[in-house]
């Protein structure tokens, strides 16, 4: 998460992460291993099913999740199935989306090399 996210908001995101992995393991595998590409707009589904969770927490969670290296790796293969909250297939990763994920991974790799030198 970005530096501008408060400790309170980080804790809310952590709690949401646990909730999602417990209630929707087909979309959010426990332990963040073997992440799967998610349905486009899945954040709206989370907000509908969990109106008690504020919009900022949902947004911060998905920014963190979608730009994580494991998620980008899972999303870098065109034709991979996207999953809804229940783990059902909900579309596929297009070539354009897969290329965007590969580009983001390359940027992460460049940043790590820069900070290591």
Protein Blocks (a to p, Z undefined) as FASTA:
>chain_A
ZZklcfklmmmmmmmmmmmmmmmmmlmgghiiaiacddehklmmmmmmmmmbcfklmmmm
mmmmmmgmklmmmmmpghiacddfkopaebjadfklmmmmmmmmmmmmmmmmmmmZZ
